[in-house]
Amino acid sequence: MTGRAAFIWDDELRKYDFGPGHPLAPVRQQLSYRLMRDFHLLDAENVDLIAPVAPATLGQILRVHSAEFVAAVQAASADPGAANHRRGIGTEDVPAFAGMHEAAAHVAGASLAAAAAVAGGKYDHAVNISGGLHHAARENASGFCIYNDIAVAIGWLLDEGFTRIAYVDVDVHHGDGVQSIFWDDPRVLTISLHETGRTLFPGTGFPEEIGGPGALGTAVNLALPPGVGDEEWLRSFEAVVPAAVAAFEPQIVVSQQGCDSHLDDPLAHLALSVDGQRRSYQHIHELAHTHANGRWIAVGGGGYEWLEVVPRAWTHLAAIAFGAPIAPDTDLPVGFTDFVMRALGRTAPARMTDGRVIPESCWDGRISPENMIDRAVLATQKAVFPHLGIDIDDWHLN
């Protein structure tokens, strides 16, 4: 189903770095890029490696962030000691560092390059694993995120004339920044599947959050309890996301592909495997082809088990986007495993699977009120489906 695809990358992206010990370490992307290289994914004739043309401009950043916030970032960028904690800068989550404005603008520029690649019609899909900074809000930094590269890219797409953009966020944390920035904009459908805010940062993303008065139903939140595994998570996705996207009829799909929903992630409490995450990427790929003429922009996001999980997950993502999916039982290339041992003194995973067998479909149309997962699904369906013109009774089997 894939035609031409773009992968956005340059070494400057590693400068988005909060320093030693911070969970959002650039090594996550660097190992992912190395694994993609060792699988020769970037050598395919239909794939182009594209460097960001330029950082996002001030005007593009100000499209989604306030002037006061951008000024605060610039001040801390020039002098980290001047960090404004009231704007979320200089905190434990978002430490101030010299050059932070330029580094964050470069990440936003990479997501803009992905958006331009797809919007221009030359590419069906574009992937920027360095993006996905979905917590940054209009007025402040938050959750490891300075500028919201996703919102910058979506804002640019809107200004280019797109009028229906579906954003799907599968990070374990609620995509609160993107939701808040487009809360009142009926042209953007924001969908987030995440661990409930009752047990995880940022404490938002409940079913009743459905958008502003002029955009009711365009914020879709599926808040899942801790411990949810592959089949339960995929059942929830299949019960909500395809129907919402189909009803919205998007011209383009933008997805945030945080892989911190994995069982081994140290910062959250869901229990997916790389195999379940791989299936979610296939679902989003299919949604883009079914409803958006194949137009798909995928960005990275969270993921803090940076050797065992992130490289395999995002290599599966890229392989699916490039039309060359990797079979789960494939061994990791010897070049990669040797490199990891030499560079890090660690043993890399042996295969591209966690050994889970994932059913083709997990949603059967039936709801069990006694089931905690089904109650979460039903709460979301009841909150947003009527606003999207979806008959819940038709969507369920009796």
C-alpha positions in Angstrom: 0.0 0.0 0.0 3.0 2.3 0.3 4.4 4.4 -2.5 7.2 6.8 -1.8 8.2 7.5 1.8 10.5 10.1 3.5 12.6 9.6 6.6 13.6 12.9 8.3 17.0 12.9 9.9 20.2 14.9 10.5 22.8 14.8 13.3 21.7 18.3 14.6 18.6 16.7 16.0 20.7 15.1 18.8 21.2 18.6 20.3 17.7 18.4 21.8 19.4 17.0 24.9 18.6 17.7 28.6 21.8 16.2 29.8 23.1 13.1 31.5 20.5 11.1 33.5 17.5 12.7 31.8 15.0 10.0 30.4 14.6 11.7 27.0 18.1 10.8 25.8 19.1 11.3 22.2 20.6 7.8 22.2 17.0 6.5 21.7 16.8 8.0 18.2 20.4 7.2 17.4 20.1 3.5 18.1 16.8 3.4 16.2 18.5 5.0 13.2 21.4 2.6 13.4 19.0 -0.4 13.5 17.1 0.9 10.5 20.4 1.3 8.7 21.5 -2.2 9.5 18.2 -3.5 8.2 18.9 -1.5 5.0 15.5 0.1 5.3 16.8 3.5 4.2 18.4 2.0 1.1 15.1 1.1 -0.6 14.4 2.8 -3.9 11.1 4.2 -2.7 12.6 5.8 0.5 14.4 9.2 0.7 16.4 10.4 3.6 15.6 14.1 4.0 17.4 16.6 6.3 15.3 19.4 7.7 15.6 22.3 5.4 15.7 24.8 8.3 14.6 25.1 11.9 11.0 26.3 12.4 10.8 30.0 12.0 9.6 32.3 14.8 6.4 32.9 12.9 5.7 29.1 12.6 6.4 28.6 16.3 4.2 31.6 17.2 1.4 30.0 15.2 0.8 27.7 18.2 2.8 29.2 21.1 2.4 32.6 22.8 5.0 35.3 22.3 5.6 35.5 26.1 6.4 31.8 26.2 8.7 31.9 23.2 10.5 34.9 24.7 11.0 32.9 28.0 12.5 30.0 26.0 14.9 32.3 24.2 16.0 34.0 27.4 16.7 30.6 29.0 18.4 29.5 25.8 20.8 32.4 26.0 21.3 32.1 29.8 20.0 28.9 31.5 20.2 30.7 34.8 17.3 32.9 33.6 14.9 30.1 33.3 11.3 31.0 34.0 9.8 28.2 36.1 6.3 29.6 35.7 6.6 28.8 32.0 7.7 25.2 32.8 11.4 25.9 32.0 14.2 25.0 34.4 12.2 22.3 36.1 13.3 18.7 36.6 11.2 17.6 33.6 12.4 20.5 31.3 15.9 21.6 32.5 17.2 24.8 30.9 20.2 24.4 28.6 22.2 26.7 26.4 20.8 26.6 22.8 17.4 25.1 23.8 15.4 27.4 21.6 17.5 26.5 18.6 17.4 22.7 19.4 13.6 22.8 19.9 13.1 24.8 16.7 15.1 22.3 14.8 12.9 19.4 16.0 9.9 21.4 14.9 11.6 22.0 11.6 12.0 18.3 11.1 8.3 17.7 11.7 7.6 20.6 9.3 9.8 18.8 6.7 7.7 15.6 7.2 4.5 17.6 6.7 5.8 19.3 3.6 7.0 16.0 2.1 3.5 14.6 2.4 1.5 17.7 1.7 3.5 18.4 -1.5 2.3 15.1 -3.0 5.7 13.5 -3.6 5.5 11.2 -0.7 2.7 9.1 0.8 4.3 8.8 4.2 6.9 10.7 6.2 8.6 9.6 9.5 10.3 11.9 12.0 11.3 9.8 15.1 12.9 12.9 16.7 9.5 14.6 17.0 6.5 13.9 19.1 6.8 16.6 21.8 3.1 16.5 22.5 3.0 18.0 26.1 4.2 21.5 25.2 1.2 23.9 25.6 0.6 27.3 24.1 1.9 29.1 27.2 4.4 26.7 28.7 6.8 23.8 28.4 5.9 20.5 30.0 6.8 16.8 30.2 10.2 17.0 28.4 8.7 19.1 25.7 9.7 22.7 24.8 8.0 23.5 21.5 5.1 21.3 20.3 6.5 20.2 16.9 3.3 18.3 16.2 1.2 21.4 16.6 3.6 23.5 14.6 3.3 21.0 11.7 -0.5 20.7 12.0 -0.8 24.5 12.1 1.3 24.7 8.9 -0.9 22.1 7.2 -4.0 24.1 8.2 -2.5 27.3 6.7 -1.6 25.3 3.5 -5.3 24.7 3.1 -6.0 21.3 4.7 -9.3 21.4 6.5 -9.6 18.0 8.2 -6.6 16.6 10.0 -6.8 13.5 12.2 -4.2 13.2 14.9 -3.8 9.8 16.6 -1.6 9.6 19.7 -0.6 6.2 21.1 1.9 7.4 23.6 1.2 6.1 27.1 0.8 9.7 28.3 -2.1 11.8 27.3 -1.4 14.1 24.3 -2.5 17.1 26.3 -0.6 19.8 24.5 -1.9 19.0 21.0 -5.4 18.7 22.4 -5.3 22.0 24.2 -3.8 23.9 21.2 -6.6 22.7 18.9 -9.3 22.5 21.5 -11.6 24.9 19.7 -10.6 24.0 16.1 -13.1 21.7 14.4 -10.6 21.1 11.6 -8.4 18.9 13.8 -9.5 15.6 15.4 -7.3 14.7 18.3 -7.4 11.1 19.5 -5.4 9.9 22.4 -5.1 6.4 23.9 -3.2 6.5 27.2 -2.9 5.3 30.7 -5.5 7.1 32.8 -4.6 10.5 34.3 -5.6 9.1 37.7 -2.4 7.2 37.8 0.0 8.9 35.4 1.2 12.3 34.2 -0.2 14.7 33.0 -3.4 13.9 34.9 -5.7 14.7 32.0 -7.3 12.9 29.1 -10.6 11.8 30.5 -13.6 10.8 28.2 -15.5 14.0 29.0 -12.8 16.1 27.4 -14.4 16.3 24.0 -13.4 19.7 22.5 -14.6 23.3 22.7 -18.1 24.6 22.0 -17.4 24.9 18.3 -15.6 21.6 18.1 -17.5 19.2 20.2 -16.5 15.6 19.5 -13.1 16.5 18.0 -11.2 15.6 21.1 -11.4 11.8 21.7 -9.8 10.4 24.9 -9.5 6.7 25.8 -8.1 6.5 29.3 -7.0 3.0 30.2 -6.3 1.5 33.6 -2.7 0.4 34.6 -1.7 -3.1 33.5 -3.5 -3.2 30.1 -1.8 -5.6 27.7 -1.7 -6.1 24.0 -5.1 -7.6 23.3 -7.0 -5.3 25.7 -5.2 -2.2 24.3 -5.8 -3.2 20.7 -9.4 -4.1 21.5 -9.9 -0.5 22.8 -8.2 1.0 19.8 -10.3 -1.0 17.4 -13.5 -0.1 19.3 -13.0 3.6 19.0 -10.3 4.9 16.6 -11.5 3.5 13.2 -15.0 4.7 13.7 -14.0 8.1 14.8 -11.5 8.6 11.9 -14.0 7.3 9.4 -16.7 9.7 10.6 -14.3 12.6 10.5 -13.1 11.9 6.9 -9.6 13.3 7.2 -7.5 14.5 4.4 -4.3 13.6 6.2 -3.4 11.5 9.3 -0.7 12.6 11.8 0.3 10.1 14.4 2.4 10.3 17.6 4.2 7.0 18.1 5.4 7.0 21.6 6.4 3.5 22.6 6.4 4.0 26.4 3.2 1.8 26.6 5.6 -1.2 26.7 5.7 -3.5 29.7 9.4 -2.7 30.4 9.1 1.1 30.2 10.2 2.6 33.5 7.9 5.6 33.5 4.5 4.1 33.1 2.3 1.1 33.9 0.8 -0.4 30.7 2.0 -3.9 29.5 2.2 -3.9 25.7 4.8 -5.8 23.8 6.7 -4.8 20.8 4.4 -7.1 18.9 1.3 -5.3 20.1 2.9 -1.9 19.3 3.8 -3.2 15.8 0.1 -4.1 15.2 -1.0 -0.6 16.2 1.4 0.8 13.6 -0.3 -1.4 11.0 -3.7 -0.1 12.1 -2.7 3.5 11.7 -1.1 2.8 8.3 -4.3 1.2 7.2 -6.4 4.1 8.4 -4.3 6.5 6.4 -4.8 4.5 3.2 -8.5 3.9 3.9 -9.5 7.4 4.8 -6.8 9.9 3.8 -5.6 8.7 0.4 -2.5 7.3 2.0 -1.2 10.6 3.5 0.5 9.8 6.8 2.9 11.7 8.9 4.4 9.8 11.9 6.5 11.3 14.6 8.2 9.7 17.7 7.5 10.5 21.3 8.0 8.8 24.6 9.9 5.5 25.2 12.4 5.2 28.0 13.6 1.7 27.7 16.0 2.9 25.0 17.8 -0.3 24.1 15.3 -3.2 24.6 12.2 -1.4 23.2 12.6 1.9 21.3 14.9 0.8 18.5 12.8 -2.3 17.7 9.5 -0.5 18.0 10.5 2.5 15.8 12.3 0.2 13.3 9.0 -1.7 12.9 7.2 1.7 12.5 9.6 2.8 9.7 9.5 -0.6 8.0 5.7 -0.5 7.8 5.7 3.1 6.6 8.3 2.2 3.9 6.2 -0.8 2.7 8.8 -3.3 3.9 7.4 -4.8 7.1 9.8 -6.9 9.1 8.6 -10.3 10.3 8.5 -10.3 14.1 10.7 -13.4 14.4 13.5 -11.8 12.4 16.9 -11.8 14.1 18.5 -8.4 14.8 21.4 -7.8 12.4 24.8 -8.9 13.7 26.2 -5.4 12.9 23.7 -3.9 15.3 24.2 -6.3 18.1 28.0 -6.1 17.8 27.8 -2.3 17.8 25.7 -2.3 21.0 28.1 -4.5 22.7 31.2 -2.5 21.7 29.7 0.9 22.3 27.5 0.3 25.3 28.7 -3.0 26.8 25.2 -4.4 26.7 23.5 -7.2 25.0 20.9 -6.2 22.4 17.6 -8.1 22.1 18.0 -11.2 19.8 14.9 -10.8 17.7 12.3 -8.2 16.5 9.6 -9.8 18.7 8.8 -10.2 22.3 7.3 -13.6 21.5 3.6 -12.5 21.6 1.1 -13.8 19.0 -1.3 -11.0 18.2 -4.8 -11.8 16.8 -5.8 -10.2 13.5 -8.7 -8.5 15.3 -9.4 -7.9 19.0 -12.7 -6.0 18.9 -15.7 -8.2 18.4 -18.4 -5.5 18.8 -19.5 -6.7 22.2 -19.3 -4.7 25.5 -19.2 -6.2 28.9 -20.2 -3.7 31.6 -18.4 -5.8 34.2 -15.1 -5.4 32.4 -13.0 -2.4 33.4 -11.5 -2.0 29.9 -15.0 -2.2 28.3 -16.3 0.4 30.7 -13.5 2.8 29.6 -14.3 2.1 25.9 -18.0 2.7 26.5 -17.4 6.0 28.3 -15.4 7.3 25.4 -18.0 6.1 22.8 -20.8 7.7 24.7 -19.0 11.0 25.1 -17.9 11.5 21.5 -19.7 9.2 19.1 -23.0 11.2 19.0 -21.1 14.3 18.1 -19.4 12.5 15.3 -22.7 11.1 14.0 -21.9 7.5 15.0 -24.8 5.4 16.2 -23.4 3.5 19.2 -26.1 0.8 18.9 -25.0 0.1 15.3 -21.4 -0.1 16.4 -22.2 -2.8 19.0 -23.3 -6.4 18.6 -26.0 -7.5 21.0 
